[in-house]
Amino acid sequence: MKPKDQNYSKSRRLKNQIKAVVTNPYNLIVLIAIVLLTYLIVFPLLDMISTSFTLAQKDARLAGGTAGSFTLYYWQRLLGSALTKQMLLQPLLNSLLIGVCVSFFAILIGSVLAWLMVRTDLPFKPFFSLAVIIPYMIPSWCKSQAWLTMFKTERIGGSPGFLMSLGINVPDWLAYGPVAIITVLSLHYYAYAYLLVSAALNSINSELEEMGEIQGAGKATILRKITFPLVLPAMLSAVILTFSKAIGTFGVINYLGSKVNFVTLSSQLYMNSKSQNTQTAFAMALIMICIARSRYSSTRS
């Protein structure tokens, strides 16, 4: 074969390979996903990181630098100053409290409902299988409004709620604060656990549990030794979703926490962003991302 024909064959083979890669639907989907991931997540994340290390014009005099230059001022202010407890530590503890408690109660409620729907003979199952998902379709801030309509006190909220109008003395800790927030968010995010655990229960061969009964194991033993280990991965996935959503929620915190100065990272981030402290807000957002990431890694391990 002549050298010219060999070069032609190589170029033609290369073109065919490129055409095969480009026209493959799987490769196109992967390429589009990478582009969207880069544009919607990677670039904004890099911009947040760079902005948190960039000195703003209004802080140039306090930080002793020039606007637009590299600085650790915002991280030092957030992590190692007299304002650290107010700006970061207390909101962080409140966020962790909300995230852990909501995860526990939401997983408990969702798992119990999933077990009842899959492993028992409840009447009207088609109706209840849809009804248990409806609360998640309603925005969480609507549940906050409903909570206030029921439990609002005239001492804090101004006008009394339904129970106060009936003469029932509602304590302030029930109307506002962490108890109200945890209850509302748990009733909102239990759908994650319900969907994941019910799918896991449906995929489990019921003969495994029947074999346990044949061997003389009780219901509690079967649940603890057979069912629970098989649905544990689904429950851990629900924990990740619930915890991440709970520490990042803002609407419920604003409605039920602002009246009693209960501040979390999300509400503190909003206040910094609203007051044009963009660099500090981005630094707090990065901390929240790290918390969610560490929670995901610890759950997988």
MARDRENDREN-371039 format. One record per residue (C-alpha): x, y, z. Coordinates in Angstrom, 3 decimals. Example, Ala and Ser with C-alpha at 12.3 -4.5 7.8 and 13.67 -1.06 7.14 Angstrom:
// residues 2
<pt><xx>12.300</xx><yy>-4.500</yy><zz>7.800</zz></pt>
<pt><xx>13.670</xx><yy>-1.060</yy><zz>7.140</zz></pt>
// end
This chain:
// residues 301
<pt><xx>0.000</xx><yy>0.000</yy><zz>0.000</zz></pt>
<pt><xx>1.275</xx><yy>3.431</yy><zz>-0.917</zz></pt>
<pt><xx>2.109</xx><yy>5.928</yy><zz>1.891</zz></pt>
<pt><xx>-0.602</xx><yy>8.208</yy><zz>0.556</zz></pt>
<pt><xx>-3.179</xx><yy>5.420</yy><zz>0.826</zz></pt>
<pt><xx>-1.976</xx><yy>4.584</yy><zz>4.367</zz></pt>
<pt><xx>-2.391</xx><yy>8.201</yy><zz>5.496</zz></pt>
<pt><xx>-5.828</xx><yy>8.230</yy><zz>3.894</zz></pt>
<pt><xx>-6.815</xx><yy>5.037</yy><zz>5.710</zz></pt>
<pt><xx>-5.615</xx><yy>6.402</yy><zz>9.066</zz></pt>
<pt><xx>-7.456</xx><yy>9.690</yy><zz>8.633</zz></pt>
<pt><xx>-10.588</xx><yy>7.886</yy><zz>7.487</zz></pt>
<pt><xx>-10.377</xx><yy>5.514</yy><zz>10.456</zz></pt>
<pt><xx>-9.966</xx><yy>8.486</yy><zz>12.814</zz></pt>
<pt><xx>-12.969</xx><yy>10.233</yy><zz>11.281</zz></pt>
<pt><xx>-15.061</xx><yy>7.085</yy><zz>11.656</zz></pt>
<pt><xx>-14.032</xx><yy>6.743</yy><zz>15.290</zz></pt>
<pt><xx>-14.894</xx><yy>10.386</yy><zz>16.011</zz></pt>
<pt><xx>-18.222</xx><yy>9.962</yy><zz>14.211</zz></pt>
<pt><xx>-18.996</xx><yy>6.845</yy><zz>16.226</zz></pt>
<pt><xx>-18.259</xx><yy>8.653</yy><zz>19.493</zz></pt>
<pt><xx>-20.255</xx><yy>11.763</yy><zz>18.568</zz></pt>
<pt><xx>-23.297</xx><yy>9.906</yy><zz>17.228</zz></pt>
<pt><xx>-23.521</xx><yy>7.549</yy><zz>20.215</zz></pt>
<pt><xx>-26.548</xx><yy>8.698</yy><zz>22.307</zz></pt>
<pt><xx>-24.895</xx><yy>7.607</yy><zz>25.558</zz></pt>
<pt><xx>-21.831</xx><yy>9.760</yy><zz>24.852</zz></pt>
<pt><xx>-24.031</xx><yy>12.723</yy><zz>23.945</zz></pt>
<pt><xx>-25.930</xx><yy>12.406</yy><zz>27.222</zz></pt>
<pt><xx>-22.686</xx><yy>12.214</yy><zz>29.180</zz></pt>
<pt><xx>-21.290</xx><yy>15.235</yy><zz>27.350</zz></pt>
<pt><xx>-24.426</xx><yy>17.305</yy><zz>27.964</zz></pt>
<pt><xx>-24.408</xx><yy>16.285</yy><zz>31.640</zz></pt>
<pt><xx>-20.751</xx><yy>17.318</yy><zz>32.002</zz></pt>
<pt><xx>-21.435</xx><yy>20.687</yy><zz>30.367</zz></pt>
<pt><xx>-24.454</xx><yy>21.345</yy><zz>32.590</zz></pt>
<pt><xx>-22.572</xx><yy>20.204</yy><zz>35.697</zz></pt>
<pt><xx>-19.669</xx><yy>22.502</yy><zz>34.880</zz></pt>
<pt><xx>-21.843</xx><yy>25.503</yy><zz>34.072</zz></pt>
<pt><xx>-24.386</xx><yy>25.161</yy><zz>36.888</zz></pt>
<pt><xx>-22.225</xx><yy>23.785</yy><zz>39.734</zz></pt>
<pt><xx>-18.470</xx><yy>23.965</yy><zz>39.125</zz></pt>
<pt><xx>-18.295</xx><yy>27.552</yy><zz>37.849</zz></pt>
<pt><xx>-20.602</xx><yy>28.986</yy><zz>40.579</zz></pt>
<pt><xx>-18.670</xx><yy>27.064</yy><zz>43.237</zz></pt>
<pt><xx>-15.336</xx><yy>28.393</yy><zz>41.978</zz></pt>
<pt><xx>-16.794</xx><yy>31.901</yy><zz>41.886</zz></pt>
<pt><xx>-17.973</xx><yy>31.565</yy><zz>45.497</zz></pt>
<pt><xx>-14.526</xx><yy>30.407</yy><zz>46.600</zz></pt>
<pt><xx>-12.705</xx><yy>33.201</yy><zz>44.793</zz></pt>
<pt><xx>-15.172</xx><yy>35.841</yy><zz>46.033</zz></pt>
<pt><xx>-14.704</xx><yy>34.768</yy><zz>49.655</zz></pt>
<pt><xx>-10.973</xx><yy>35.516</yy><zz>49.266</zz></pt>
<pt><xx>-11.473</xx><yy>38.829</yy><zz>47.448</zz></pt>
<pt><xx>-11.520</xx><yy>42.079</yy><zz>49.424</zz></pt>
<pt><xx>-14.584</xx><yy>44.251</yy><zz>48.852</zz></pt>
<pt><xx>-14.407</xx><yy>48.016</yy><zz>48.475</zz></pt>
<pt><xx>-16.395</xx><yy>48.721</yy><zz>51.627</zz></pt>
<pt><xx>-14.054</xx><yy>46.556</yy><zz>53.744</zz></pt>
<pt><xx>-10.777</xx><yy>47.803</yy><zz>52.297</zz></pt>
<pt><xx>-10.162</xx><yy>50.296</yy><zz>55.109</zz></pt>
<pt><xx>-10.950</xx><yy>47.816</yy><zz>57.893</zz></pt>
<pt><xx>-8.834</xx><yy>45.057</yy><zz>56.358</zz></pt>
<pt><xx>-5.982</xx><yy>47.401</yy><zz>55.475</zz></pt>
<pt><xx>-5.796</xx><yy>46.419</yy><zz>51.811</zz></pt>
<pt><xx>-6.943</xx><yy>47.392</yy><zz>48.371</zz></pt>
<pt><xx>-10.262</xx><yy>46.434</yy><zz>46.843</zz></pt>
<pt><xx>-10.102</xx><yy>43.316</yy><zz>44.692</zz></pt>
<pt><xx>-6.938</xx><yy>41.945</yy><zz>46.274</zz></pt>
<pt><xx>-6.520</xx><yy>38.534</yy><zz>47.882</zz></pt>
<pt><xx>-7.476</xx><yy>38.476</yy><zz>51.549</zz></pt>
<pt><xx>-8.227</xx><yy>36.140</yy><zz>54.449</zz></pt>
<pt><xx>-10.171</xx><yy>38.872</yy><zz>56.217</zz></pt>
<pt><xx>-13.612</xx><yy>37.307</yy><zz>55.825</zz></pt>
<pt><xx>-12.503</xx><yy>33.829</yy><zz>56.893</zz></pt>
<pt><xx>-10.627</xx><yy>35.242</yy><zz>59.885</zz></pt>
<pt><xx>-13.664</xx><yy>37.330</yy><zz>60.801</zz></pt>
<pt><xx>-15.870</xx><yy>34.276</yy><zz>60.536</zz></pt>
<pt><xx>-13.613</xx><yy>31.688</yy><zz>62.174</zz></pt>
<pt><xx>-11.359</xx><yy>33.552</yy><zz>64.593</zz></pt>
<pt><xx>-12.799</xx><yy>36.846</yy><zz>65.795</zz></pt>
<pt><xx>-15.009</xx><yy>38.162</yy><zz>68.578</zz></pt>
<pt><xx>-17.990</xx><yy>37.726</yy><zz>66.241</zz></pt>
<pt><xx>-17.333</xx><yy>34.027</yy><zz>65.598</zz></pt>
<pt><xx>-19.742</xx><yy>32.791</yy><zz>68.258</zz></pt>
<pt><xx>-22.565</xx><yy>35.051</yy><zz>67.093</zz></pt>
<pt><xx>-21.973</xx><yy>34.652</yy><zz>63.358</zz></pt>
<pt><xx>-20.936</xx><yy>31.012</yy><zz>63.107</zz></pt>
<pt><xx>-20.810</xx><yy>28.848</yy><zz>66.236</zz></pt>
<pt><xx>-24.328</xx><yy>29.436</yy><zz>67.576</zz></pt>
<pt><xx>-25.997</xx><yy>29.251</yy><zz>64.148</zz></pt>
<pt><xx>-23.931</xx><yy>26.131</yy><zz>63.411</zz></pt>
<pt><xx>-25.058</xx><yy>24.415</yy><zz>66.618</zz></pt>
<pt><xx>-28.669</xx><yy>25.360</yy><zz>65.880</zz></pt>
<pt><xx>-28.371</xx><yy>23.998</yy><zz>62.331</zz></pt>
<pt><xx>-26.880</xx><yy>20.733</yy><zz>63.553</zz></pt>
<pt><xx>-29.624</xx><yy>20.438</yy><zz>66.173</zz></pt>
<pt><xx>-32.294</xx><yy>20.906</yy><zz>63.517</zz></pt>
<pt><xx>-30.587</xx><yy>18.593</yy><zz>61.037</zz></pt>
<pt><xx>-30.010</xx><yy>15.714</yy><zz>63.468</zz></pt>
<pt><xx>-33.444</xx><yy>15.880</yy><zz>65.104</zz></pt>
<pt><xx>-35.325</xx><yy>16.250</yy><zz>61.818</zz></pt>
<pt><xx>-33.358</xx><yy>13.345</yy><zz>60.333</zz></pt>
<pt><xx>-34.185</xx><yy>11.112</yy><zz>63.304</zz></pt>
<pt><xx>-37.911</xx><yy>11.853</yy><zz>63.467</zz></pt>
<pt><xx>-38.407</xx><yy>11.985</yy><zz>59.683</zz></pt>
<pt><xx>-36.672</xx><yy>8.628</yy><zz>59.199</zz></pt>
<pt><xx>-38.676</xx><yy>7.141</yy><zz>62.060</zz></pt>
<pt><xx>-42.022</xx><yy>8.357</yy><zz>60.703</zz></pt>
<pt><xx>-41.237</xx><yy>7.476</yy><zz>57.083</zz></pt>
<pt><xx>-39.891</xx><yy>4.013</yy><zz>57.900</zz></pt>
<pt><xx>-42.868</xx><yy>3.111</yy><zz>60.070</zz></pt>
<pt><xx>-45.296</xx><yy>4.275</yy><zz>57.384</zz></pt>
<pt><xx>-43.380</xx><yy>2.341</yy><zz>54.721</zz></pt>
<pt><xx>-43.476</xx><yy>-0.837</yy><zz>56.785</zz></pt>
<pt><xx>-47.204</xx><yy>-0.425</yy><zz>57.434</zz></pt>
<pt><xx>-47.936</xx><yy>0.141</yy><zz>53.752</zz></pt>
<pt><xx>-45.793</xx><yy>-2.725</yy><zz>52.445</zz></pt>
<pt><xx>-45.854</xx><yy>-5.390</yy><zz>55.145</zz></pt>
<pt><xx>-49.364</xx><yy>-5.087</yy><zz>56.572</zz></pt>
<pt><xx>-52.908</xx><yy>-5.434</yy><zz>55.259</zz></pt>
<pt><xx>-54.128</xx><yy>-1.922</yy><zz>55.911</zz></pt>
<pt><xx>-57.499</xx><yy>-1.080</yy><zz>54.355</zz></pt>
<pt><xx>-57.646</xx><yy>1.571</yy><zz>51.604</zz></pt>
<pt><xx>-53.967</xx><yy>1.136</yy><zz>50.716</zz></pt>
<pt><xx>-54.230</xx><yy>2.870</yy><zz>47.308</zz></pt>
<pt><xx>-55.622</xx><yy>5.965</yy><zz>48.998</zz></pt>
<pt><xx>-53.048</xx><yy>6.047</yy><zz>51.799</zz></pt>
<pt><xx>-50.140</xx><yy>5.381</yy><zz>49.416</zz></pt>
<pt><xx>-50.960</xx><yy>8.702</yy><zz>47.757</zz></pt>
<pt><xx>-52.048</xx><yy>10.530</yy><zz>50.905</zz></pt>
<pt><xx>-48.710</xx><yy>10.028</yy><zz>52.679</zz></pt>
<pt><xx>-46.913</xx><yy>11.822</yy><zz>49.829</zz></pt>
<pt><xx>-49.244</xx><yy>14.835</yy><zz>49.688</zz></pt>
<pt><xx>-47.612</xx><yy>16.653</yy><zz>52.664</zz></pt>
<pt><xx>-44.314</xx><yy>16.816</yy><zz>50.748</zz></pt>
<pt><xx>-46.086</xx><yy>18.383</yy><zz>47.770</zz></pt>
<pt><xx>-47.118</xx><yy>21.295</yy><zz>49.984</zz></pt>
<pt><xx>-44.312</xx><yy>23.851</yy><zz>50.539</zz></pt>
<pt><xx>-42.801</xx><yy>23.736</yy><zz>54.004</zz></pt>
<pt><xx>-43.507</xx><yy>27.427</yy><zz>54.611</zz></pt>
<pt><xx>-47.225</xx><yy>26.681</yy><zz>54.164</zz></pt>
<pt><xx>-46.938</xx><yy>24.202</yy><zz>57.016</zz></pt>
<pt><xx>-45.257</xx><yy>26.944</yy><zz>59.048</zz></pt>
<pt><xx>-48.213</xx><yy>29.217</yy><zz>58.411</zz></pt>
<pt><xx>-50.600</xx><yy>26.447</yy><zz>59.423</zz></pt>
<pt><xx>-48.562</xx><yy>25.866</yy><zz>62.598</zz></pt>
<pt><xx>-48.757</xx><yy>29.561</yy><zz>63.483</zz></pt>
<pt><xx>-52.474</xx><yy>29.632</yy><zz>62.741</zz></pt>
<pt><xx>-52.917</xx><yy>26.887</yy><zz>65.313</zz></pt>
<pt><xx>-50.327</xx><yy>27.724</yy><zz>67.992</zz></pt>
<pt><xx>-49.518</xx><yy>31.438</yy><zz>67.634</zz></pt>
<pt><xx>-49.535</xx><yy>33.373</yy><zz>70.880</zz></pt>
<pt><xx>-50.486</xx><yy>36.994</yy><zz>71.364</zz></pt>
<pt><xx>-47.369</xx><yy>37.506</yy><zz>73.492</zz></pt>
<pt><xx>-45.120</xx><yy>37.132</yy><zz>70.434</zz></pt>
<pt><xx>-47.202</xx><yy>36.857</yy><zz>67.293</zz></pt>
<pt><xx>-49.552</xx><yy>39.742</yy><zz>67.991</zz></pt>
<pt><xx>-52.909</xx><yy>38.178</yy><zz>67.151</zz></pt>
<pt><xx>-53.752</xx><yy>34.895</yy><zz>68.934</zz></pt>
<pt><xx>-53.939</xx><yy>31.588</yy><zz>67.117</zz></pt>
<pt><xx>-56.796</xx><yy>29.100</yy><zz>67.114</zz></pt>
<pt><xx>-55.922</xx><yy>27.485</yy><zz>70.446</zz></pt>
<pt><xx>-55.365</xx><yy>30.825</yy><zz>72.170</zz></pt>
<pt><xx>-58.721</xx><yy>32.038</yy><zz>70.887</zz></pt>
<pt><xx>-60.302</xx><yy>29.027</yy><zz>72.628</zz></pt>
<pt><xx>-58.715</xx><yy>30.032</yy><zz>75.903</zz></pt>
<pt><xx>-55.933</xx><yy>27.429</yy><zz>75.829</zz></pt>
<pt><xx>-52.650</xx><yy>28.850</yy><zz>77.054</zz></pt>
<pt><xx>-50.013</xx><yy>27.843</yy><zz>74.486</zz></pt>
<pt><xx>-46.400</xx><yy>28.089</yy><zz>75.710</zz></pt>
<pt><xx>-44.052</xx><yy>30.201</yy><zz>73.616</zz></pt>
<pt><xx>-41.607</xx><yy>27.300</yy><zz>73.113</zz></pt>
<pt><xx>-44.349</xx><yy>25.362</yy><zz>71.328</zz></pt>
<pt><xx>-45.373</xx><yy>28.226</yy><zz>69.053</zz></pt>
<pt><xx>-41.862</xx><yy>29.282</yy><zz>68.050</zz></pt>
<pt><xx>-38.330</xx><yy>27.961</yy><zz>68.206</zz></pt>
<pt><xx>-36.661</xx><yy>24.582</yy><zz>67.675</zz></pt>
<pt><xx>-39.598</xx><yy>22.398</yy><zz>68.761</zz></pt>
<pt><xx>-41.911</xx><yy>23.960</yy><zz>66.194</zz></pt>
<pt><xx>-39.239</xx><yy>23.917</yy><zz>63.482</zz></pt>
<pt><xx>-38.291</xx><yy>20.272</yy><zz>64.058</zz></pt>
<pt><xx>-41.933</xx><yy>19.189</yy><zz>64.077</zz></pt>
<pt><xx>-42.817</xx><yy>21.021</yy><zz>60.861</zz></pt>
<pt><xx>-39.715</xx><yy>19.874</yy><zz>58.980</zz></pt>
<pt><xx>-40.111</xx><yy>16.279</yy><zz>60.173</zz></pt>
<pt><xx>-43.676</xx><yy>16.228</yy><zz>58.855</zz></pt>
<pt><xx>-42.382</xx><yy>17.634</yy><zz>55.569</zz></pt>
<pt><xx>-39.276</xx><yy>15.520</yy><zz>54.885</zz></pt>
<pt><xx>-40.457</xx><yy>12.098</yy><zz>56.066</zz></pt>
<pt><xx>-41.444</xx><yy>11.461</yy><zz>52.442</zz></pt>
<pt><xx>-37.795</xx><yy>10.743</yy><zz>51.560</zz></pt>
<pt><xx>-37.618</xx><yy>7.889</yy><zz>54.042</zz></pt>
<pt><xx>-41.062</xx><yy>6.611</yy><zz>53.080</zz></pt>
<pt><xx>-40.276</xx><yy>6.410</yy><zz>49.367</zz></pt>
<pt><xx>-36.806</xx><yy>4.897</yy><zz>49.764</zz></pt>
<pt><xx>-37.686</xx><yy>2.425</yy><zz>52.506</zz></pt>
<pt><xx>-40.912</xx><yy>1.304</yy><zz>50.815</zz></pt>
<pt><xx>-38.990</xx><yy>0.683</yy><zz>47.584</zz></pt>
<pt><xx>-36.417</xx><yy>-1.342</yy><zz>49.537</zz></pt>
<pt><xx>-39.122</xx><yy>-3.365</yy><zz>51.280</zz></pt>
<pt><xx>-40.826</xx><yy>-4.114</yy><zz>47.963</zz></pt>
<pt><xx>-37.532</xx><yy>-5.407</yy><zz>46.561</zz></pt>
<pt><xx>-36.947</xx><yy>-7.777</yy><zz>49.499</zz></pt>
<pt><xx>-38.037</xx><yy>-11.360</yy><zz>48.950</zz></pt>
<pt><xx>-40.782</xx><yy>-11.999</yy><zz>51.486</zz></pt>
<pt><xx>-39.663</xx><yy>-15.632</yy><zz>51.693</zz></pt>
<pt><xx>-36.723</xx><yy>-14.498</yy><zz>53.850</zz></pt>
<pt><xx>-39.108</xx><yy>-13.263</yy><zz>56.525</zz></pt>
<pt><xx>-41.307</xx><yy>-16.340</yy><zz>56.117</zz></pt>
<pt><xx>-38.295</xx><yy>-18.576</yy><zz>56.670</zz></pt>
<pt><xx>-37.601</xx><yy>-16.673</yy><zz>59.885</zz></pt>
<pt><xx>-41.140</xx><yy>-17.352</yy><zz>61.065</zz></pt>
<pt><xx>-40.760</xx><yy>-21.045</yy><zz>60.187</zz></pt>
<pt><xx>-37.624</xx><yy>-21.167</yy><zz>62.332</zz></pt>
<pt><xx>-39.636</xx><yy>-19.783</yy><zz>65.246</zz></pt>
<pt><xx>-38.405</xx><yy>-16.186</yy><zz>65.242</zz></pt>
<pt><xx>-40.803</xx><yy>-13.549</yy><zz>66.509</zz></pt>
<pt><xx>-41.881</xx><yy>-10.411</yy><zz>64.696</zz></pt>
<pt><xx>-39.378</xx><yy>-8.246</yy><zz>66.575</zz></pt>
<pt><xx>-36.504</xx><yy>-10.642</yy><zz>65.843</zz></pt>
<pt><xx>-37.370</xx><yy>-10.829</yy><zz>62.140</zz></pt>
<pt><xx>-37.577</xx><yy>-7.053</yy><zz>61.969</zz></pt>
<pt><xx>-34.239</xx><yy>-6.617</yy><zz>63.762</zz></pt>
<pt><xx>-32.254</xx><yy>-9.456</yy><zz>62.191</zz></pt>
<pt><xx>-33.652</xx><yy>-9.655</yy><zz>58.645</zz></pt>
<pt><xx>-35.702</xx><yy>-6.640</yy><zz>57.572</zz></pt>
<pt><xx>-33.703</xx><yy>-3.838</yy><zz>59.174</zz></pt>
<pt><xx>-30.274</xx><yy>-4.832</yy><zz>57.747</zz></pt>
<pt><xx>-31.769</xx><yy>-5.114</yy><zz>54.263</zz></pt>
<pt><xx>-33.388</xx><yy>-1.663</yy><zz>54.319</zz></pt>
<pt><xx>-30.497</xx><yy>0.037</yy><zz>56.139</zz></pt>
<pt><xx>-28.855</xx><yy>1.359</yy><zz>52.921</zz></pt>
<pt><xx>-32.144</xx><yy>3.004</yy><zz>51.919</zz></pt>
<pt><xx>-32.477</xx><yy>4.555</yy><zz>55.375</zz></pt>
<pt><xx>-28.933</xx><yy>5.924</yy><zz>55.205</zz></pt>
<pt><xx>-29.703</xx><yy>7.470</yy><zz>51.823</zz></pt>
<pt><xx>-32.795</xx><yy>9.067</yy><zz>53.340</zz></pt>
<pt><xx>-30.649</xx><yy>10.413</yy><zz>56.204</zz></pt>
<pt><xx>-28.333</xx><yy>12.140</yy><zz>53.718</zz></pt>
<pt><xx>-31.214</xx><yy>13.744</yy><zz>51.831</zz></pt>
<pt><xx>-33.109</xx><yy>14.779</yy><zz>54.949</zz></pt>
<pt><xx>-30.103</xx><yy>16.188</yy><zz>56.808</zz></pt>
<pt><xx>-28.916</xx><yy>18.188</yy><zz>53.802</zz></pt>
<pt><xx>-32.353</xx><yy>19.662</yy><zz>53.178</zz></pt>
<pt><xx>-32.985</xx><yy>20.385</yy><zz>56.860</zz></pt>
<pt><xx>-29.797</xx><yy>22.379</yy><zz>57.465</zz></pt>
<pt><xx>-30.317</xx><yy>24.296</yy><zz>54.227</zz></pt>
<pt><xx>-33.967</xx><yy>25.248</yy><zz>54.657</zz></pt>
<pt><xx>-34.783</xx><yy>28.906</yy><zz>55.225</zz></pt>
<pt><xx>-38.529</xx><yy>29.496</yy><zz>55.003</zz></pt>
<pt><xx>-39.484</xx><yy>27.503</yy><zz>58.093</zz></pt>
<pt><xx>-36.601</xx><yy>29.003</yy><zz>60.090</zz></pt>
<pt><xx>-37.683</xx><yy>32.506</yy><zz>59.098</zz></pt>
<pt><xx>-41.325</xx><yy>31.975</yy><zz>60.050</zz></pt>
<pt><xx>-40.851</xx><yy>30.009</yy><zz>63.250</zz></pt>
<pt><xx>-37.426</xx><yy>31.121</yy><zz>64.452</zz></pt>
<pt><xx>-36.980</xx><yy>34.820</yy><zz>63.739</zz></pt>
<pt><xx>-39.517</xx><yy>35.913</yy><zz>66.371</zz></pt>
<pt><xx>-37.461</xx><yy>34.298</yy><zz>69.151</zz></pt>
<pt><xx>-34.030</xx><yy>35.024</yy><zz>67.590</zz></pt>
<pt><xx>-33.414</xx><yy>31.383</yy><zz>66.738</zz></pt>
<pt><xx>-30.782</xx><yy>31.680</yy><zz>64.004</zz></pt>
<pt><xx>-29.306</xx><yy>28.904</yy><zz>61.866</zz></pt>
<pt><xx>-26.626</xx><yy>28.983</yy><zz>59.190</zz></pt>
<pt><xx>-29.201</xx><yy>29.454</yy><zz>56.447</zz></pt>
<pt><xx>-30.875</xx><yy>32.414</yy><zz>58.126</zz></pt>
<pt><xx>-27.502</xx><yy>33.917</yy><zz>59.077</zz></pt>
<pt><xx>-26.373</xx><yy>33.521</yy><zz>55.466</zz></pt>
<pt><xx>-29.529</xx><yy>35.284</yy><zz>54.296</zz></pt>
<pt><xx>-28.974</xx><yy>38.179</yy><zz>56.690</zz></pt>
<pt><xx>-25.384</xx><yy>38.603</yy><zz>55.490</zz></pt>
<pt><xx>-26.461</xx><yy>38.483</yy><zz>51.871</zz></pt>
<pt><xx>-29.265</xx><yy>40.974</yy><zz>52.493</zz></pt>
<pt><xx>-26.834</xx><yy>43.386</yy><zz>54.188</zz></pt>
<pt><xx>-24.470</xx><yy>43.154</yy><zz>51.190</zz></pt>
<pt><xx>-21.873</xx><yy>41.053</yy><zz>53.063</zz></pt>
<pt><xx>-21.543</xx><yy>38.803</yy><zz>50.038</zz></pt>
<pt><xx>-18.066</xx><yy>37.499</yy><zz>50.862</zz></pt>
<pt><xx>-19.092</xx><yy>36.421</yy><zz>54.364</zz></pt>
<pt><xx>-22.287</xx><yy>34.866</yy><zz>53.013</zz></pt>
<pt><xx>-20.300</xx><yy>32.849</yy><zz>50.457</zz></pt>
<pt><xx>-17.896</xx><yy>31.680</yy><zz>53.173</zz></pt>
<pt><xx>-20.839</xx><yy>30.458</yy><zz>55.254</zz></pt>
<pt><xx>-22.306</xx><yy>28.717</yy><zz>52.202</zz></pt>
<pt><xx>-19.018</xx><yy>26.879</yy><zz>51.665</zz></pt>
<pt><xx>-19.048</xx><yy>25.775</yy><zz>55.300</zz></pt>
<pt><xx>-22.575</xx><yy>24.390</yy><zz>54.834</zz></pt>
<pt><xx>-21.430</xx><yy>22.502</yy><zz>51.744</zz></pt>
<pt><xx>-18.523</xx><yy>21.002</yy><zz>53.714</zz></pt>
<pt><xx>-20.896</xx><yy>19.941</yy><zz>56.516</zz></pt>
<pt><xx>-23.236</xx><yy>18.227</yy><zz>54.061</zz></pt>
<pt><xx>-20.282</xx><yy>16.568</yy><zz>52.341</zz></pt>
<pt><xx>-18.798</xx><yy>15.307</yy><zz>55.614</zz></pt>
<pt><xx>-22.217</xx><yy>13.981</yy><zz>56.634</zz></pt>
<pt><xx>-22.452</xx><yy>12.126</yy><zz>53.303</zz></pt>
<pt><xx>-18.961</xx><yy>10.629</yy><zz>53.708</zz></pt>
<pt><xx>-19.558</xx><yy>9.528</yy><zz>57.315</zz></pt>
<pt><xx>-22.877</xx><yy>7.934</yy><zz>56.359</zz></pt>
<pt><xx>-21.341</xx><yy>5.954</yy><zz>53.488</zz></pt>
<pt><xx>-18.488</xx><yy>4.735</yy><zz>55.677</zz></pt>
// end
